[in-house]
């Protein structure tokens, strides 16, 4: 969907490509599904998700290194 938005040169072309996507994917409730995807895949949401994921990975890595370090001392 992002590619379609970035490459469309007009609102009518965007609408046409989105309609083609609905047909290609055989979505019965196309507009509803497009709205769901639009909601979940905005740039802001993607960045937010990546930030949360990165922070969680840092915490897990720190915990792992602490556990690993304490096992080596035994």
C-alpha positions as CSV (number, residue, x, y, z in Angstrom):
1,X,0.0,0.0,0.0
2,X,2.8,2.4,0.8
3,X,4.3,1.7,-2.7
4,X,1.0,2.4,-4.3
5,X,0.7,5.7,-2.4
6,X,4.2,6.8,-3.2
7,X,3.9,6.0,-7.0
8,X,0.4,7.3,-7.6
9,X,0.5,10.7,-9.4
10,X,-3.1,11.7,-8.6
11,X,-6.0,10.9,-6.4
12,X,-7.8,9.1,-9.2
13,X,-4.8,6.9,-10.0
14,X,-4.5,6.1,-6.3
15,X,-8.1,5.1,-6.1
16,X,-7.7,3.0,-9.2
17,X,-4.6,1.2,-7.9
18,X,-6.3,0.5,-4.5
19,X,-9.3,-0.9,-6.3
20,X,-7.0,-3.1,-8.4
21,X,-5.3,-4.3,-5.2
22,X,-8.7,-5.2,-3.7
23,X,-9.5,-7.3,-6.8
24,X,-6.1,-8.9,-7.0
25,X,-6.3,-9.9,-3.3
26,X,-9.9,-11.0,-3.7
27,X,-11.0,-9.1,-0.6
28,X,-14.7,-9.2,-0.3
29,X,-15.0,-6.2,1.9
30,X,-12.2,-4.2,0.2
31,X,-12.8,-0.8,1.6
32,X,-13.0,-2.1,5.1
33,X,-9.8,-4.0,4.8
34,X,-8.0,-1.1,3.2
35,X,-9.0,1.0,6.2
36,X,-7.7,-1.6,8.6
37,X,-4.3,-1.7,6.8
38,X,-4.2,2.1,6.5
39,X,-4.7,2.3,10.3
40,X,-1.9,-0.3,11.1
41,X,0.7,0.7,8.5
42,X,1.1,4.5,8.8
43,X,4.6,5.7,9.0
44,X,4.2,6.9,12.6
45,X,2.9,3.6,13.7
46,X,5.7,1.7,12.0
47,X,8.3,4.0,13.7
48,X,6.6,3.6,17.0
49,X,6.5,-0.2,16.7
50,X,10.2,-0.3,15.8
51,X,11.2,1.9,18.7
52,X,9.2,-0.3,21.1
53,X,10.8,-3.5,19.6
54,X,14.3,-2.0,19.8
55,X,13.8,-1.0,23.5
56,X,12.5,-4.5,24.4
57,X,15.5,-6.1,22.6
58,X,17.9,-3.9,24.5
59,X,16.3,-4.9,27.8
60,X,16.4,-8.6,27.0
61,X,20.0,-8.4,25.9
62,X,20.9,-6.6,29.2
63,X,19.1,-9.3,31.2
64,X,20.8,-12.0,29.3
65,X,24.2,-10.5,29.8
66,X,23.6,-10.1,33.5
67,X,22.5,-13.8,33.8
68,X,25.4,-15.0,31.7
69,X,27.9,-12.9,33.8
70,X,26.6,-14.2,37.1
71,X,26.9,-17.8,35.8
72,X,30.5,-17.4,34.9
73,X,31.3,-16.2,38.4
74,X,30.1,-19.5,39.9
